[in-house]
Amino acid sequence: MLLNVLAVGDVVSDVGLDCLSRRLRSIKKEYDVHFTVVNGENAAGLGLLPRHAEEIFDAGADVITLGNHTWGKRQIIDYLDDSPYILRPANYAPGLPGRGFGIYEGPQGLQIGVVSLMGRFELDCHLSSPFLLADQLLKEELARADVVLVDFHAEATSEKGAMGWYLDGRVQAVWGTHTHVPTADGQVLPQGTGFITDLGMTGPAQSILGVTPDNSISRFLGGLPRRYEAAGGPGKLNAALFTIDTASGRCTAVTRCDRFD
């Protein structure tokens, strides 16, 4: 079958949550989406609360992935242990709460593996190598999955590209998150892995990465440090659709599915 997987960029603030709740189901219907992964680590600005996770699931997400702001709201810790459908980066220290991967049942009994990984460049040099951990997971815990999807939460476009090419032919899709700016390089790599450097974000359209422009401008002009404030106004939803031929195990197309208020 052709499996349609929708990957949605980082949800930022109440504007992002509202846009997701209004837009996601119509996108899923339009593109006949079978499985949806949403990065939710900025729903509360830095991190998310259990109620935000429930809102994202209610909007139509099957799995929520996180990133460097996983621990931004301590109230999420018990939720990470209780729900198998929310994933923090797998290459955090193994003793930390939650899980970094899961296998979920898709249409026709398909076993869909999802992995959350985080880059080390400019984020956290103390993380274990996401590349070596990916090798281990594919050989062991994810070996029984029919399809494997990777959310790579990283700062550098080069590190994201390296992960896509490193996993080409071994997983069906790799997408980047974290930088909140959508890229135009959606492609199928030579061995059949669908790849895009960054999905973008789901949040305030008139902003700098979801933040009020004045906050960022002031910092670059040498102003006093201050807490970033989420922008208001209209929202946008950045997402990409990965079409996967489950018979061959290859991605056949990567399509942007952006929506603006």
C-alpha positions in Angstrom: 0.0 0.0 0.0 0.9 3.7 -0.2 1.3 4.9 3.4 0.8 8.7 3.8 2.7 10.0 6.8 2.3 13.7 7.9 5.1 15.3 9.9 4.2 18.6 11.5 6.8 21.3 12.6 7.3 22.5 16.1 4.1 23.7 17.7 4.8 27.1 19.3 2.6 28.8 21.9 -1.2 29.1 22.1 -1.2 30.4 18.5 0.3 27.2 17.3 -2.0 25.0 19.3 -5.0 26.9 18.0 -3.8 26.7 14.4 -3.1 23.0 14.8 -6.6 22.3 16.2 -8.3 24.1 13.3 -6.1 23.0 10.4 -4.7 19.5 11.1 -7.8 17.4 10.5 -8.6 19.0 7.2 -5.1 18.4 6.0 -5.3 14.8 7.0 -8.5 14.4 5.1 -7.2 16.2 2.0 -4.1 14.1 1.7 -5.6 10.8 3.0 -3.1 10.7 5.9 -2.7 7.4 7.7 -0.2 8.5 10.5 0.7 11.8 12.0 3.7 12.9 14.0 3.8 16.4 15.6 6.7 18.0 17.3 5.3 19.7 20.4 8.3 20.9 22.4 7.4 24.6 22.2 3.7 24.4 23.0 4.3 26.2 26.3 7.1 28.4 24.8 9.9 26.3 26.3 8.5 22.8 26.8 4.9 21.7 27.1 2.4 20.7 29.8 0.3 17.6 29.9 -2.7 19.6 28.9 -0.9 20.8 25.8 0.0 17.3 24.9 -3.7 16.3 25.2 -4.6 19.2 22.9 -2.2 18.1 20.3 -3.5 14.5 20.4 -7.1 15.9 20.3 -6.1 17.8 17.2 -5.2 14.6 15.4 -1.6 13.6 16.3 -0.8 10.0 16.6 2.7 10.6 18.2 4.3 13.7 19.7 8.0 14.2 19.5 10.1 16.6 21.6 13.6 18.1 21.6 16.0 20.3 23.6 13.1 21.9 25.6 11.8 18.5 26.8 12.4 19.4 30.4 11.2 23.0 30.1 8.1 22.2 32.1 8.7 19.8 34.9 5.1 18.9 35.1 5.5 16.8 31.9 7.9 14.3 33.6 5.2 11.8 34.9 3.3 12.1 31.6 6.4 11.0 29.7 6.6 7.8 31.7 2.8 7.2 31.4 2.2 7.8 27.7 3.9 5.6 25.1 2.8 8.1 22.4 5.1 11.0 23.4 8.8 10.7 22.7 11.7 12.7 24.0 15.1 12.4 22.3 16.4 8.8 22.6 20.0 9.9 23.0 19.4 11.6 26.3 20.9 9.6 29.3 19.0 6.3 29.5 18.0 6.8 33.2 15.9 9.9 32.4 12.1 9.8 32.3 10.2 8.8 29.2 11.2 6.9 26.0 12.8 7.9 22.8 11.2 5.5 20.3 8.1 3.4 19.9 6.4 1.0 17.5 2.8 1.7 16.7 0.1 -0.1 14.7 -0.8 1.4 11.4 -3.3 0.5 8.7 -3.4 -3.2 7.6 -1.4 -4.1 10.7 1.7 -2.2 9.7 4.2 -1.8 12.5 5.4 1.9 12.4 8.5 2.8 14.3 9.1 6.4 15.3 12.4 7.6 16.7 13.2 11.0 18.3 16.9 12.0 18.1 18.7 15.2 18.9 21.8 16.7 17.4 24.8 17.6 19.4 26.2 20.6 17.5 25.3 23.8 19.4 22.7 21.9 21.4 24.1 19.4 23.9 27.6 17.9 23.5 26.9 15.6 26.4 24.3 13.6 24.4 25.3 10.2 23.1 25.9 10.1 19.4 22.5 10.1 17.5 24.2 8.3 14.6 25.5 5.4 16.6 22.3 5.1 18.6 20.3 5.0 15.4 22.5 2.1 14.3 21.8 0.2 17.5 18.0 0.8 17.5 17.7 -0.3 13.9 19.6 -3.5 14.6 17.7 -4.3 17.9 14.5 -2.6 19.1 13.2 -1.4 15.8 14.2 -4.4 13.7 10.6 -5.7 13.6 9.1 -2.4 12.4 7.8 -2.3 8.8 8.4 1.4 8.5 10.7 3.6 10.5 10.4 7.4 10.8 13.0 9.7 12.3 12.5 13.2 13.8 16.0 14.7 14.0 15.9 17.7 16.3 19.1 19.6 15.4 20.6 23.1 15.0 22.9 22.6 12.0 21.6 21.9 8.6 24.7 20.0 7.9 24.1 17.6 10.8 20.5 17.1 9.7 21.7 16.4 6.1 24.3 14.0 7.4 21.7 12.0 9.3 19.4 11.8 6.2 22.2 10.4 4.1 23.5 8.2 6.9 20.2 6.5 7.2 19.3 6.4 3.5 17.9 3.0 2.6 17.6 2.0 6.2 14.6 4.0 7.2 11.7 5.4 5.2 11.7 9.1 6.3 14.0 11.5 8.1 12.9 15.1 8.8 14.5 17.9 10.7 12.9 20.0 13.4 14.1 22.8 15.9 15.1 25.7 13.7 11.4 26.7 12.9 12.2 27.8 9.4 10.8 25.5 6.6 13.2 24.4 4.0 12.6 23.7 0.3 14.7 20.6 -0.1 12.1 17.8 0.3 13.5 14.9 -1.7 13.8 11.1 -1.9 17.4 10.1 -1.4 19.0 7.6 -3.8 18.3 4.5 -1.6 14.7 5.5 -1.0 14.6 7.5 2.2 12.4 10.6 2.2 14.2 13.6 3.6 13.7 17.3 4.4 16.1 19.5 6.4 13.5 21.3 8.5 9.7 21.2 8.6 9.4 24.7 10.0 6.9 25.5 12.8 3.3 25.7 13.7 2.8 29.0 15.4 2.6 32.8 14.9 3.1 33.7 11.3 4.2 37.3 12.0 7.1 36.5 14.2 10.8 35.6 14.4 10.8 31.9 15.1 7.5 32.3 17.0 8.8 35.2 19.1 7.7 38.8 18.9 10.1 40.6 16.5 11.0 43.3 18.9 12.4 40.8 21.4 14.9 39.4 18.8 15.7 42.8 17.3 16.5 44.3 20.7 18.9 41.5 21.4 20.8 42.0 18.1 21.0 45.7 18.9 22.7 45.1 22.2 19.7 45.6 24.5 19.4 44.1 27.9 18.5 40.4 28.0 14.8 39.7 28.6 12.4 36.8 28.5 11.2 36.0 25.0 7.5 36.6 24.4 5.4 34.5 22.0 4.0 36.6 19.2 0.3 36.9 18.7 -1.6 37.4 15.4 -2.4 34.9 12.7 -1.0 31.5 12.7 0.6 29.1 10.2 1.1 25.3 10.1 4.2 23.9 8.4 4.2 20.2 7.6 5.5 17.7 5.1 3.8 14.6 3.7 5.9 11.5 3.1 4.3 8.9 0.7 5.8 5.5 1.4 5.4 2.3 -0.7 5.3 -0.3 2.0 5.9 -3.2 -0.5 9.3 -1.8 -1.6 10.1 0.0 1.6 10.9 3.2 -0.3 9.5 6.7 0.0 8.1 7.8 -3.3 7.4 11.5 -2.7 7.9 14.3 -0.2 5.3 17.1 -0.4 5.0 20.3 1.6 1.6 20.8 3.2 1.7 24.3 4.7 -1.4 26.3 5.8 -1.7 30.0 6.7 -4.5 31.8 8.6 
